[in-house]
């Protein structure tokens, strides 16, 4: 069950070709979002996100981590798979 206090984050479609959406119910509290390779290289970073944010990134095929940092010190990590 999803309550108002829970942070809901969805990434779709997944896998994708670099075009994808992130939906979150807690976008006002997001302080930073980064997308990193599996070895930790940051390939995208921003401090703004909306309820539904579209990404159109030119990324190599492979596994990436989306890290969303909130103002309360919490962070959430999601995996995405890029396939061309």
PDB file of N, CA, C and O in Angstrom:
ATOM      1  N   UNK A   1       0.841  -1.192   0.000  1.00  0.00           N
ATOM      2  CA  UNK A   1       0.000   0.000   0.000  1.00  0.00           C
ATOM      3  C   UNK A   1       0.874   1.239   0.000  1.00  0.00           C
ATOM      4  O   UNK A   1       1.979   1.232   0.543  1.00  0.00           O
ATOM      5  N   UNK A   2       0.382   2.287  -0.603  1.00  0.00           N
ATOM      6  CA  UNK A   2       1.136   3.521  -0.728  1.00  0.00           C
ATOM      7  C   UNK A   2       0.448   4.603   0.101  1.00  0.00           C
ATOM      8  O   UNK A   2      -0.717   4.919  -0.140  1.00  0.00           O
ATOM      9  N   UNK A   3       1.158   5.170   1.073  1.00  0.00           N
ATOM     10  CA  UNK A   3       0.590   6.249   1.867  1.00  0.00           C
ATOM     11  C   UNK A   3       1.210   7.564   1.431  1.00  0.00           C
ATOM     12  O   UNK A   3       2.188   7.568   0.683  1.00  0.00           O
ATOM     13  N   UNK A   4       0.660   8.672   1.883  1.00  0.00           N
ATOM     14  CA  UNK A   4       1.170   9.979   1.507  1.00  0.00           C
ATOM     15  C   UNK A   4       2.591  10.215   1.995  1.00  0.00           C
ATOM     16  O   UNK A   4       3.310  11.036   1.425  1.00  0.00           O
ATOM     17  N   UNK A   5       3.006   9.510   3.039  1.00  0.00           N
ATOM     18  CA  UNK A   5       4.336   9.712   3.593  1.00  0.00           C
ATOM     19  C   UNK A   5       5.414   8.932   2.851  1.00  0.00           C
ATOM     20  O   UNK A   5       6.601   9.200   3.037  1.00  0.00           O
ATOM     21  N   UNK A   6       5.030   7.982   2.022  1.00  0.00           N
ATOM     22  CA  UNK A   6       6.005   7.179   1.304  1.00  0.00           C
ATOM     23  C   UNK A   6       6.453   7.905   0.048  1.00  0.00           C
ATOM     24  O   UNK A   6       5.672   8.604  -0.597  1.00  0.00           O
ATOM     25  N   UNK A   7       7.715   7.728  -0.286  1.00  0.00           N
ATOM     26  CA  UNK A   7       8.262   8.323  -1.497  1.00  0.00           C
ATOM     27  C   UNK A   7       8.089   7.327  -2.627  1.00  0.00           C
ATOM     28  O   UNK A   7       8.671   6.242  -2.605  1.00  0.00           O
ATOM     29  N   UNK A   8       7.291   7.695  -3.609  1.00  0.00           N
ATOM     30  CA  UNK A   8       7.024   6.843  -4.748  1.00  0.00           C
ATOM     31  C   UNK A   8       7.878   7.308  -5.924  1.00  0.00           C
ATOM     32  O   UNK A   8       7.798   8.466  -6.334  1.00  0.00           O
ATOM     33  N   UNK A   9       8.690   6.412  -6.464  1.00  0.00           N
ATOM     34  CA  UNK A   9       9.524   6.728  -7.621  1.00  0.00           C
ATOM     35  C   UNK A   9       9.378   5.598  -8.627  1.00  0.00           C
ATOM     36  O   UNK A   9       9.529   4.423  -8.291  1.00  0.00           O
ATOM     37  N   UNK A  10       9.083   5.974  -9.867  1.00  0.00           N
ATOM     38  CA  UNK A  10       8.966   4.998 -10.935  1.00  0.00           C
ATOM     39  C   UNK A  10       9.806   5.464 -12.123  1.00  0.00           C
ATOM     40  O   UNK A  10       9.806   6.646 -12.464  1.00  0.00           O
ATOM     41  N   UNK A  11      10.520   4.527 -12.750  1.00  0.00           N
ATOM     42  CA  UNK A  11      11.300   4.795 -13.950  1.00  0.00           C
ATOM     43  C   UNK A  11      10.739   3.909 -15.053  1.00  0.00           C
ATOM     44  O   UNK A  11      10.669   2.690 -14.898  1.00  0.00           O
ATOM     45  N   UNK A  12      10.340   4.516 -16.163  1.00  0.00           N
ATOM     46  CA  UNK A  12       9.797   3.709 -17.258  1.00  0.00           C
ATOM     47  C   UNK A  12      10.017   4.405 -18.594  1.00  0.00           C
ATOM     48  O   UNK A  12      10.146   5.629 -18.605  1.00  0.00           O
ATOM     49  N   UNK A  13      10.066   3.710 -19.707  1.00  0.00           N
ATOM     50  CA  UNK A  13      10.175   2.244 -19.737  1.00  0.00           C
ATOM     51  C   UNK A  13      11.565   1.810 -19.265  1.00  0.00           C
ATOM     52  O   UNK A  13      12.509   2.600 -19.274  1.00  0.00           O
ATOM     53  N   UNK A  14      11.672   0.596 -18.871  1.00  0.00           N
ATOM     54  CA  UNK A  14      12.932   0.046 -18.408  1.00  0.00           C
ATOM     55  C   UNK A  14      12.952  -1.436 -18.748  1.00  0.00           C
ATOM     56  O   UNK A  14      12.177  -2.200 -18.171  1.00  0.00           O
ATOM     57  N   UNK A  15      13.815  -1.871 -19.669  1.00  0.00           N
ATOM     58  CA  UNK A  15      14.910  -1.138 -20.305  1.00  0.00           C
ATOM     59  C   UNK A  15      14.418  -0.107 -21.316  1.00  0.00           C
ATOM     60  O   UNK A  15      13.256  -0.106 -21.722  1.00  0.00           O
ATOM     61  N   UNK A  16      15.369   0.795 -21.718  1.00  0.00           N
ATOM     62  CA  UNK A  16      15.050   1.835 -22.681  1.00  0.00           C
ATOM     63  C   UNK A  16      16.303   2.180 -23.486  1.00  0.00           C
ATOM     64  O   UNK A  16      17.373   1.614 -23.259  1.00  0.00           O
ATOM     65  N   UNK A  17      16.157   3.122 -24.435  1.00  0.00           N
ATOM     66  CA  UNK A  17      17.274   3.503 -25.299  1.00  0.00           C
ATOM     67  C   UNK A  17      17.875   4.857 -24.920  1.00  0.00           C
ATOM     68  O   UNK A  17      18.616   5.448 -25.705  1.00  0.00           O
ATOM     69  N   UNK A  18      17.563   5.342 -23.736  1.00  0.00           N
ATOM     70  CA  UNK A  18      18.011   6.659 -23.281  1.00  0.00           C
ATOM     71  C   UNK A  18      16.871   7.648 -23.180  1.00  0.00           C
ATOM     72  O   UNK A  18      17.034   8.739 -22.632  1.00  0.00           O
ATOM     73  N   UNK A  19      15.709   7.270 -23.711  1.00  0.00           N
ATOM     74  CA  UNK A  19      14.484   8.067 -23.572  1.00  0.00           C
ATOM     75  C   UNK A  19      13.605   7.401 -22.525  1.00  0.00           C
ATOM     76  O   UNK A  19      13.117   6.289 -22.730  1.00  0.00           O
ATOM     77  N   UNK A  20      13.403   8.089 -21.394  1.00  0.00           N
ATOM     78  CA  UNK A  20      12.619   7.499 -20.314  1.00  0.00           C
ATOM     79  C   UNK A  20      12.038   8.599 -19.445  1.00  0.00           C
ATOM     80  O   UNK A  20      12.396   9.769 -19.582  1.00  0.00           O
ATOM     81  N   UNK A  21      11.146   8.217 -18.559  1.00  0.00           N
ATOM     82  CA  UNK A  21      10.491   9.124 -17.623  1.00  0.00           C
ATOM     83  C   UNK A  21      10.807   8.693 -16.201  1.00  0.00           C
ATOM     84  O   UNK A  21      10.983   7.508 -15.918  1.00  0.00           O
ATOM     85  N   UNK A  22      10.876   9.683 -15.306  1.00  0.00           N
ATOM     86  CA  UNK A  22      10.899   9.429 -13.868  1.00  0.00           C
ATOM     87  C   UNK A  22       9.680  10.118 -13.284  1.00  0.00           C
ATOM     88  O   UNK A  22       9.456  11.308 -13.509  1.00  0.00           O
ATOM     89  N   UNK A  23       8.895   9.359 -12.530  1.00  0.00           N
ATOM     90  CA  UNK A  23       7.735   9.911 -11.827  1.00  0.00           C
ATOM     91  C   UNK A  23       8.003   9.780 -10.330  1.00  0.00           C
ATOM     92  O   UNK A  23       8.403   8.717  -9.855  1.00  0.00           O
ATOM     93  N   UNK A  24       7.780  10.863  -9.595  1.00  0.00           N
ATOM     94  CA  UNK A  24       7.909  10.822  -8.139  1.00  0.00           C
ATOM     95  C   UNK A  24       6.843  11.715  -7.502  1.00  0.00           C
ATOM     96  O   UNK A  24       6.520  12.784  -8.020  1.00  0.00           O
ATOM     97  N   UNK A  25       6.314  11.265  -6.394  1.00  0.00           N
ATOM     98  CA  UNK A  25       5.313  12.057  -5.675  1.00  0.00           C
ATOM     99  C   UNK A  25       5.963  13.056  -4.721  1.00  0.00           C
ATOM    100  O   UNK A  25       5.267  13.859  -4.100  1.00  0.00           O
ATOM    101  N   UNK A  26       7.284  13.013  -4.599  1.00  0.00           N
ATOM    102  CA  UNK A  26       7.981  13.818  -3.603  1.00  0.00           C
ATOM    103  C   UNK A  26       8.965  14.783  -4.271  1.00  0.00           C
ATOM    104  O   UNK A  26      10.015  15.091  -3.709  1.00  0.00           O
ATOM    105  N   UNK A  27       8.617  15.260  -5.482  1.00  0.00           N
ATOM    106  CA  UNK A  27       9.566  16.059  -6.265  1.00  0.00           C
ATOM    107  C   UNK A  27       9.949  17.371  -5.594  1.00  0.00           C
ATOM    108  O   UNK A  27      11.043  17.878  -5.839  1.00  0.00           O
ATOM    109  N   UNK A  28       9.083  17.940  -4.754  1.00  0.00           N
ATOM    110  CA  UNK A  28       9.413  19.204  -4.085  1.00  0.00           C
ATOM    111  C   UNK A  28      10.554  19.048  -3.089  1.00  0.00           C
ATOM    112  O   UNK A  28      11.214  20.028  -2.742  1.00  0.00           O
ATOM    113  N   UNK A  29      10.789  17.830  -2.628  1.00  0.00           N
ATOM    114  CA  UNK A  29      11.829  17.579  -1.632  1.00  0.00           C
ATOM    115  C   UNK A  29      13.138  17.101  -2.257  1.00  0.00           C
ATOM    116  O   UNK A  29      14.129  16.931  -1.548  1.00  0.00           O
ATOM    117  N   UNK A  30      13.157  16.880  -3.577  1.00  0.00           N
ATOM    118  CA  UNK A  30      14.367  16.385  -4.233  1.00  0.00           C
ATOM    119  C   UNK A  30      15.405  17.507  -4.304  1.00  0.00           C
ATOM    120  O   UNK A  30      15.119  18.603  -4.787  1.00  0.00           O
ATOM    121  N   UNK A  31      16.603  17.219  -3.820  1.00  0.00           N
ATOM    122  CA  UNK A  31      17.696  18.190  -3.836  1.00  0.00           C
ATOM    123  C   UNK A  31      18.692  17.908  -4.954  1.00  0.00           C
ATOM    124  O   UNK A  31      19.375  18.824  -5.412  1.00  0.00           O
ATOM    125  N   UNK A  32      18.789  16.664  -5.401  1.00  0.00           N
ATOM    126  CA  UNK A  32      19.730  16.316  -6.443  1.00  0.00           C
ATOM    127  C   UNK A  32      19.331  14.993  -7.069  1.00  0.00           C
ATOM    128  O   UNK A  32      18.867  14.081  -6.385  1.00  0.00           O
ATOM    129  N   UNK A  33      19.519  14.901  -8.382  1.00  0.00           N
ATOM    130  CA  UNK A  33      19.343  13.637  -9.080  1.00  0.00           C
ATOM    131  C   UNK A  33      20.579  13.416  -9.926  1.00  0.00           C
ATOM    132  O   UNK A  33      21.045  14.326 -10.610  1.00  0.00           O
ATOM    133  N   UNK A  34      21.106  12.207  -9.877  1.00  0.00           N
ATOM    134  CA  UNK A  34      22.262  11.892 -10.708  1.00  0.00           C
ATOM    135  C   UNK A  34      22.064  10.522 -11.341  1.00  0.00           C
ATOM    136  O   UNK A  34      21.409   9.641 -10.784  1.00  0.00           O
ATOM    137  N   UNK A  35      22.649  10.374 -12.519  1.00  0.00           N
ATOM    138  CA  UNK A  35      22.667   9.086 -13.204  1.00  0.00           C
ATOM    139  C   UNK A  35      24.131   8.704 -13.342  1.00  0.00           C
ATOM    140  O   UNK A  35      24.953   9.467 -13.851  1.00  0.00           O
ATOM    141  N   UNK A  36      24.436   7.476 -12.865  1.00  0.00           N
ATOM    142  CA  UNK A  36      25.830   7.041 -12.799  1.00  0.00           C
ATOM    143  C   UNK A  36      25.999   5.703 -13.492  1.00  0.00           C
ATOM    144  O   UNK A  36      25.087   4.877 -13.529  1.00  0.00           O
ATOM    145  N   UNK A  37      27.203   5.510 -14.046  1.00  0.00           N
ATOM    146  CA  UNK A  37      27.561   4.206 -14.583  1.00  0.00           C
ATOM    147  C   UNK A  37      27.805   3.248 -13.409  1.00  0.00           C
ATOM    148  O   UNK A  37      27.840   3.659 -12.249  1.00  0.00           O
ATOM    149  N   UNK A  38      27.969   1.978 -13.734  1.00  0.00           N
ATOM    150  CA  UNK A  38      28.182   1.005 -12.648  1.00  0.00           C
ATOM    151  C   UNK A  38      29.504   1.223 -11.932  1.00  0.00           C
ATOM    152  O   UNK A  38      29.675   0.755 -10.807  1.00  0.00           O
ATOM    153  N   UNK A  39      30.454   1.932 -12.565  1.00  0.00           N
ATOM    154  CA  UNK A  39      31.714   2.220 -11.890  1.00  0.00           C
ATOM    155  C   UNK A  39      31.726   3.596 -11.226  1.00  0.00           C
ATOM    156  O   UNK A  39      32.779   4.065 -10.793  1.00  0.00           O
ATOM    157  N   UNK A  40      30.551   4.255 -11.141  1.00  0.00           N
ATOM    158  CA  UNK A  40      30.423   5.484 -10.366  1.00  0.00           C
ATOM    159  C   UNK A  40      30.587   6.783 -11.132  1.00  0.00           C
ATOM    160  O   UNK A  40      30.486   7.855 -10.535  1.00  0.00           O
ATOM    161  N   UNK A  41      30.838   6.726 -12.441  1.00  0.00           N
ATOM    162  CA  UNK A  41      30.990   7.948 -13.237  1.00  0.00           C
ATOM    163  C   UNK A  41      29.623   8.611 -13.421  1.00  0.00           C
ATOM    164  O   UNK A  41      28.673   7.974 -13.876  1.00  0.00           O
ATOM    165  N   UNK A  42      29.534   9.891 -13.065  1.00  0.00           N
ATOM    166  CA  UNK A  42      28.278  10.625 -13.209  1.00  0.00           C
ATOM    167  C   UNK A  42      28.129  11.071 -14.661  1.00  0.00           C
ATOM    168  O   UNK A  42      28.982  11.783 -15.191  1.00  0.00           O
ATOM    169  N   UNK A  43      27.033  10.642 -15.301  1.00  0.00           N
ATOM    170  CA  UNK A  43      26.783  11.000 -16.696  1.00  0.00           C
ATOM    171  C   UNK A  43      25.667  12.035 -16.816  1.00  0.00           C
ATOM    172  O   UNK A  43      25.463  12.605 -17.887  1.00  0.00           O
ATOM    173  N   UNK A  44      24.946  12.280 -15.726  1.00  0.00           N
ATOM    174  CA  UNK A  44      23.897  13.300 -15.710  1.00  0.00           C
ATOM    175  C   UNK A  44      23.701  13.733 -14.268  1.00  0.00           C
ATOM    176  O   UNK A  44      23.732  12.911 -13.352  1.00  0.00           O
ATOM    177  N   UNK A  45      23.496  15.050 -14.072  1.00  0.00           N
ATOM    178  CA  UNK A  45      23.209  15.553 -12.726  1.00  0.00           C
ATOM    179  C   UNK A  45      22.361  16.809 -12.839  1.00  0.00           C
ATOM    180  O   UNK A  45      22.572  17.639 -13.723  1.00  0.00           O
ATOM    181  N   UNK A  46      21.401  16.936 -11.935  1.00  0.00           N
ATOM    182  CA  UNK A  46      20.526  18.097 -11.921  1.00  0.00           C
ATOM    183  C   UNK A  46      19.944  18.226 -10.516  1.00  0.00           C
ATOM    184  O   UNK A  46      19.919  17.260  -9.753  1.00  0.00           O
ATOM    185  N   UNK A  47      19.477  19.427 -10.185  1.00  0.00           N
ATOM    186  CA  UNK A  47      18.867  19.619  -8.865  1.00  0.00           C
ATOM    187  C   UNK A  47      17.376  19.882  -8.981  1.00  0.00           C
ATOM    188  O   UNK A  47      16.743  20.278  -8.002  1.00  0.00           O
ATOM    189  N   UNK A  48      16.804  19.670 -10.159  1.00  0.00           N
ATOM    190  CA  UNK A  48      15.364  19.881 -10.325  1.00  0.00           C
ATOM    191  C   UNK A  48      14.742  18.658 -10.960  1.00  0.00           C
ATOM    192  O   UNK A  48      15.317  18.026 -11.847  1.00  0.00           O
ATOM    193  N   UNK A  49      13.558  18.343 -10.486  1.00  0.00           N
ATOM    194  CA  UNK A  49      12.776  17.256 -11.054  1.00  0.00           C
ATOM    195  C   UNK A  49      11.310  17.620 -10.840  1.00  0.00           C
ATOM    196  O   UNK A  49      10.958  18.256  -9.846  1.00  0.00           O
ATOM    197  N   UNK A  50      10.484  17.222 -11.754  1.00  0.00           N
ATOM    198  CA  UNK A  50       9.044  17.455 -11.639  1.00  0.00           C
ATOM    199  C   UNK A  50       8.347  16.164 -11.266  1.00  0.00           C
ATOM    200  O   UNK A  50       8.986  15.124 -11.108  1.00  0.00           O
ATOM    201  N   UNK A  51       7.029  16.235 -11.125  1.00  0.00           N
ATOM    202  CA  UNK A  51       6.268  15.019 -10.851  1.00  0.00           C
ATOM    203  C   UNK A  51       6.557  13.969 -11.919  1.00  0.00           C
ATOM    204  O   UNK A  51       6.765  12.798 -11.602  1.00  0.00           O
ATOM    205  N   UNK A  52       6.569  14.391 -13.195  1.00  0.00           N
ATOM    206  CA  UNK A  52       6.901  13.499 -14.303  1.00  0.00           C
ATOM    207  C   UNK A  52       7.938  14.202 -15.160  1.00  0.00           C
ATOM    208  O   UNK A  52       7.628  15.195 -15.819  1.00  0.00           O
ATOM    209  N   UNK A  53       9.163  13.700 -15.159  1.00  0.00           N
ATOM    210  CA  UNK A  53      10.269  14.310 -15.869  1.00  0.00           C
ATOM    211  C   UNK A  53      10.720  13.389 -16.997  1.00  0.00           C
ATOM    212  O   UNK A  53      10.967  12.202 -16.788  1.00  0.00           O
ATOM    213  N   UNK A  54      10.823  13.956 -18.191  1.00  0.00           N
ATOM    214  CA  UNK A  54      11.268  13.182 -19.344  1.00  0.00           C
ATOM    215  C   UNK A  54      12.769  13.364 -19.538  1.00  0.00           C
ATOM    216  O   UNK A  54      13.289  14.475 -19.433  1.00  0.00           O
ATOM    217  N   UNK A  55      13.453  12.270 -19.820  1.00  0.00           N
ATOM    218  CA  UNK A  55      14.882  12.273 -20.090  1.00  0.00           C
ATOM    219  C   UNK A  55      15.112  11.763 -21.505  1.00  0.00           C
ATOM    220  O   UNK A  55      14.490  10.794 -21.941  1.00  0.00           O
ATOM    221  N   UNK A  56      16.006  12.425 -22.205  1.00  0.00           N
ATOM    222  CA  UNK A  56      16.404  12.015 -23.548  1.00  0.00           C
ATOM    223  C   UNK A  56      17.922  12.110 -23.590  1.00  0.00           C
ATOM    224  O   UNK A  56      18.482  13.119 -24.019  1.00  0.00           O
ATOM    225  N   UNK A  57      18.583  11.045 -23.137  1.00  0.00           N
ATOM    226  CA  UNK A  57      20.028  11.054 -22.945  1.00  0.00           C
ATOM    227  C   UNK A  57      20.709  10.129 -23.940  1.00  0.00           C
ATOM    228  O   UNK A  57      20.193   9.060 -24.268  1.00  0.00           O
ATOM    229  N   UNK A  58      21.863  10.547 -24.412  1.00  0.00           N
ATOM    230  CA  UNK A  58      22.664   9.730 -25.317  1.00  0.00           C
ATOM    231  C   UNK A  58      23.652   8.928 -24.476  1.00  0.00           C
ATOM    232  O   UNK A  58      24.772   9.369 -24.219  1.00  0.00           O
ATOM    233  N   UNK A  59      23.219   7.751 -24.056  1.00  0.00           N
ATOM    234  CA  UNK A  59      24.029   6.905 -23.181  1.00  0.00           C
ATOM    235  C   UNK A  59      24.418   5.629 -23.911  1.00  0.00           C
ATOM    236  O   UNK A  59      23.670   5.129 -24.752  1.00  0.00           O
ATOM    237  N   UNK A  60      25.592   5.108 -23.582  1.00  0.00           N
ATOM    238  CA  UNK A  60      26.001   3.814 -24.112  1.00  0.00           C
ATOM    239  C   UNK A  60      25.142   2.719 -23.505  1.00  0.00           C
ATOM    240  O   UNK A  60      24.568   2.892 -22.430  1.00  0.00           O
ATOM    241  N   UNK A  61      25.058   1.599 -24.197  1.00  0.00           N
ATOM    242  CA  UNK A  61      24.316   0.470 -23.647  1.00  0.00           C
ATOM    243  C   UNK A  61      24.936   0.040 -22.322  1.00  0.00           C
ATOM    244  O   UNK A  61      26.149   0.128 -22.130  1.00  0.00           O
ATOM    245  N   UNK A  62      24.083  -0.425 -21.413  1.00  0.00           N
ATOM    246  CA  UNK A  62      24.578  -0.936 -20.147  1.00  0.00           C
ATOM    247  C   UNK A  62      23.664  -0.578 -18.997  1.00  0.00           C
ATOM    248  O   UNK A  62      22.590  -0.005 -19.183  1.00  0.00           O
ATOM    249  N   UNK A  63      24.112  -0.926 -17.810  1.00  0.00           N
ATOM    250  CA  UNK A  63      23.367  -0.702 -16.573  1.00  0.00           C
ATOM    251  C   UNK A  63      23.795   0.623 -15.958  1.00  0.00           C
ATOM    252  O   UNK A  63      24.985   0.930 -15.889  1.00  0.00           O
ATOM    253  N   UNK A  64      22.818   1.404 -15.513  1.00  0.00           N
ATOM    254  CA  UNK A  64      23.055   2.696 -14.863  1.00  0.00           C
ATOM    255  C   UNK A  64      22.256   2.764 -13.571  1.00  0.00           C
ATOM    256  O   UNK A  64      21.257   2.064 -13.401  1.00  0.00           O
ATOM    257  N   UNK A  65      22.713   3.618 -12.668  1.00  0.00           N
ATOM    258  CA  UNK A  65      22.012   3.850 -11.414  1.00  0.00           C
ATOM    259  C   UNK A  65      21.504   5.279 -11.383  1.00  0.00           C
ATOM    260  O   UNK A  65      22.262   6.220 -11.619  1.00  0.00           O
ATOM    261  N   UNK A  66      20.218   5.442 -11.090  1.00  0.00           N
ATOM    262  CA  UNK A  66      19.626   6.755 -10.879  1.00  0.00           C
ATOM    263  C   UNK A  66      19.574   6.962  -9.377  1.00  0.00           C
ATOM    264  O   UNK A  66      18.944   6.183  -8.661  1.00  0.00           O
ATOM    265  N   UNK A  67      20.231   8.002  -8.897  1.00  0.00           N
ATOM    266  CA  UNK A  67      20.250   8.302  -7.461  1.00  0.00           C
ATOM    267  C   UNK A  67      19.512   9.606  -7.231  1.00  0.00           C
ATOM    268  O   UNK A  67      19.846  10.636  -7.816  1.00  0.00           O
ATOM    269  N   UNK A  68      18.506   9.550  -6.376  1.00  0.00           N
ATOM    270  CA  UNK A  68      17.698  10.721  -6.046  1.00  0.00           C
ATOM    271  C   UNK A  68      17.911  11.037  -4.573  1.00  0.00           C
ATOM    272  O   UNK A  68      17.614  10.219  -3.703  1.00  0.00           O
ATOM    273  N   UNK A  69      18.429  12.236  -4.303  1.00  0.00           N
ATOM    274  CA  UNK A  69      18.731  12.666  -2.942  1.00  0.00           C
ATOM    275  C   UNK A  69      17.680  13.673  -2.493  1.00  0.00           C
ATOM    276  O   UNK A  69      17.359  14.619  -3.213  1.00  0.00           O
ATOM    277  N   UNK A  70      17.152  13.455  -1.299  1.00  0.00           N
ATOM    278  CA  UNK A  70      16.118  14.327  -0.747  1.00  0.00           C
ATOM    279  C   UNK A  70      16.704  15.246   0.318  1.00  0.00           C
ATOM    280  O   UNK A  70      17.767  14.976   0.877  1.00  0.00           O
ATOM    281  N   UNK A  71      15.995  16.328   0.584  1.00  0.00           N
ATOM    282  CA  UNK A  71      16.433  17.302   1.570  1.00  0.00           C
ATOM    283  C   UNK A  71      16.498  16.772   2.981  1.00  0.00           C
ATOM    284  O   UNK A  71      17.195  17.339   3.822  1.00  0.00           O
ATOM    285  N   UNK A  72      15.777  15.679   3.262  1.00  0.00           N
ATOM    286  CA  UNK A  72      15.758  15.117   4.613  1.00  0.00           C
ATOM    287  C   UNK A  72      16.906  14.137   4.850  1.00  0.00           C
ATOM    288  O   UNK A  72      16.969  13.493   5.898  1.00  0.00           O
ATOM    289  N   UNK A  73      17.815  14.024   3.876  1.00  0.00           N
ATOM    290  CA  UNK A  73      18.955  13.129   4.036  1.00  0.00           C
ATOM    291  C   UNK A  73      18.758  11.753   3.447  1.00  0.00           C
ATOM    292  O   UNK A  73      19.717  10.989   3.339  1.00  0.00           O
ATOM    293  N   UNK A  74      17.548  11.417   3.064  1.00  0.00           N
ATOM    294  CA  UNK A  74      17.281  10.114   2.463  1.00  0.00           C
ATOM    295  C   UNK A  74      17.652  10.125   0.988  1.00  0.00           C
ATOM    296  O   UNK A  74      17.640  11.170   0.339  1.00  0.00           O
ATOM    297  N   UNK A  75      17.977   8.964   0.476  1.00  0.00           N
ATOM    298  CA  UNK A  75      18.226   8.833  -0.956  1.00  0.00           C
ATOM    299  C   UNK A  75      17.605   7.534  -1.450  1.00  0.00           C
ATOM    300  O   UNK A  75      17.420   6.586  -0.688  1.00  0.00           O
ATOM    301  N   UNK A  76      17.291   7.509  -2.725  1.00  0.00           N
ATOM    302  CA  UNK A  76      16.724   6.342  -3.374  1.00  0.00           C
ATOM    303  C   UNK A  76      17.544   6.053  -4.612  1.00  0.00           C
ATOM    304  O   UNK A  76      17.931   6.970  -5.337  1.00  0.00           O
ATOM    305  N   UNK A  77      17.811   4.775  -4.857  1.00  0.00           N
ATOM    306  CA  UNK A  77      18.553   4.373  -6.046  1.00  0.00           C
ATOM    307  C   UNK A  77      17.695   3.428  -6.868  1.00  0.00           C
ATOM    308  O   UNK A  77      17.118   2.474  -6.347  1.00  0.00           O
ATOM    309  N   UNK A  78      17.621   3.709  -8.169  1.00  0.00           N
ATOM    310  CA  UNK A  78      16.914   2.857  -9.127  1.00  0.00           C
ATOM    311  C   UNK A  78      17.896   2.449 -10.204  1.00  0.00           C
ATOM    312  O   UNK A  78      18.813   3.203 -10.532  1.00  0.00           O
ATOM    313  N   UNK A  79      17.708   1.246 -10.764  1.00  0.00           N
ATOM    314  CA  UNK A  79      18.548   0.776 -11.861  1.00  0.00           C
ATOM    315  C   UNK A  79      17.796   0.982 -13.167  1.00  0.00           C
ATOM    316  O   UNK A  79      16.581   0.799 -13.233  1.00  0.00           O
ATOM    317  N   UNK A  80      18.542   1.369 -14.218  1.00  0.00           N
ATOM    318  CA  UNK A  80      17.979   1.361 -15.553  1.00  0.00           C
ATOM    319  C   UNK A  80      18.950   0.646 -16.489  1.00  0.00           C
ATOM    320  O   UNK A  80      20.165   0.672 -16.294  1.00  0.00           O
ATOM    321  N   UNK A  81      18.386   0.016 -17.495  1.00  0.00           N
ATOM    322  CA  UNK A  81      19.163  -0.702 -18.488  1.00  0.00           C
ATOM    323  C   UNK A  81      18.966  -0.001 -19.831  1.00  0.00           C
ATOM    324  O   UNK A  81      17.842   0.143 -20.312  1.00  0.00           O
ATOM    325  N   UNK A  82      20.082   0.433 -20.430  1.00  0.00           N
ATOM    326  CA  UNK A  82      20.048   1.076 -21.734  1.00  0.00           C
ATOM    327  C   UNK A  82      20.347   0.015 -22.796  1.00  0.00           C
ATOM    328  O   UNK A  82      21.369  -0.669 -22.748  1.00  0.00           O
ATOM    329  N   UNK A  83      19.438  -0.100 -23.742  1.00  0.00           N
ATOM    330  CA  UNK A  83      19.598  -1.017 -24.875  1.00  0.00           C
ATOM    331  C   UNK A  83      19.277  -0.259 -26.148  1.00  0.00           C
ATOM    332  O   UNK A  83      18.262   0.433 -26.219  1.00  0.00           O
ATOM    333  N   UNK A  84      20.131  -0.381 -27.152  1.00  0.00           N
ATOM    334  CA  UNK A  84      19.901   0.341 -28.420  1.00  0.00           C
ATOM    335  C   UNK A  84      19.490  -0.616 -29.504  1.00  0.00           C
ATOM    336  O   UNK A  84      19.253  -0.200 -30.638  1.00  0.00           O
TER     337      UNK A  84
END
